[in-house]
Amino acid sequence: MPTAFIPASLPVRIDEELCIADKGCTVCVDVCPLDVLAIDFTKGKAYMKFDECWYCMPCEKDCPTGAVTVDIPYLLR
């Protein structure tokens, strides 16, 4: 039976300790131009739904708690 593809790392990381999506915050989801972020309503936390990030950074810059980190690849810095 084939195993599911699980990426080694995603460009956008959400610190679940800092994420306040369970309190109604959706800033990172709202500012993402590609709609790659979503809220997991079972956990009440944001997560990266699709690995299609443009590294444009508004999710990281606008997060009120600093829960979002965008890992920009070395060659794009």
C-alpha positions as CSV (number, residue, x, y, z in Angstrom):
1,M,0.0,0.0,0.0
2,P,1.5,3.4,-1.0
3,T,2.1,5.9,1.7
4,A,0.8,9.4,1.5
5,F,3.2,12.2,0.4
6,I,4.1,14.3,3.4
7,P,6.4,17.3,2.7
8,A,9.5,17.5,4.8
9,S,8.7,21.1,5.7
10,L,6.2,23.7,4.6
11,P,7.1,27.3,3.8
12,V,4.6,28.7,6.3
13,R,4.8,27.4,9.9
14,I,2.2,28.2,12.5
15,D,3.1,28.2,16.2
16,E,0.0,26.6,17.7
17,E,0.8,28.0,21.1
18,L,0.6,31.6,19.8
19,C,-2.2,31.1,17.2
20,I,-5.5,32.6,18.4
21,A,-7.8,31.3,15.6
22,D,-9.8,29.6,18.3
23,K,-10.7,33.1,19.5
24,G,-11.9,34.1,16.0
25,C,-8.7,35.5,14.4
26,T,-8.4,34.8,10.7
27,V,-5.9,37.5,9.8
28,C,-3.4,35.2,8.1
29,V,-6.1,33.5,6.1
30,D,-7.6,36.8,5.0
31,V,-4.4,38.4,3.8
32,C,-3.0,35.4,1.8
33,P,-3.4,36.2,-1.9
34,L,-3.3,32.5,-2.8
35,D,-5.7,31.1,-0.2
36,V,-3.1,28.6,0.9
37,L,-3.8,29.1,4.6
38,A,-6.9,27.8,6.4
39,I,-8.3,27.3,9.9
40,D,-8.6,23.8,11.3
41,F,-11.8,24.2,13.2
42,T,-11.3,20.9,15.2
43,K,-8.1,22.3,16.7
44,G,-8.9,26.0,16.4
45,K,-5.6,26.8,14.7
46,A,-4.4,28.0,11.4
47,Y,-2.4,25.7,9.1
48,M,-1.0,25.6,5.6
49,K,-3.6,23.9,3.4
50,F,-1.7,24.1,0.1
51,D,2.1,24.3,-0.5
52,E,1.9,27.1,-3.1
53,C,3.4,30.0,-1.2
54,W,4.8,33.0,-3.0
55,Y,6.8,34.2,0.1
56,C,5.0,37.5,0.0
57,M,4.9,37.7,3.8
58,P,1.7,39.5,4.8
59,C,0.6,36.5,6.8
60,E,3.7,36.8,8.9
61,K,3.7,40.6,9.1
62,D,0.0,41.0,9.9
63,C,-0.3,38.1,12.5
64,P,-1.2,39.9,15.7
65,T,0.6,37.3,17.9
66,G,3.6,36.4,15.8
67,A,2.4,32.9,15.3
68,V,3.2,32.8,11.6
69,T,6.7,32.2,10.2
70,V,7.5,32.2,6.5
71,D,10.7,30.2,5.8
72,I,12.1,31.8,2.7
73,P,14.3,29.4,0.7
74,Y,18.0,30.4,0.7
75,L,18.1,31.0,-3.1
76,L,15.2,33.5,-2.8
77,R,16.7,35.7,0.0
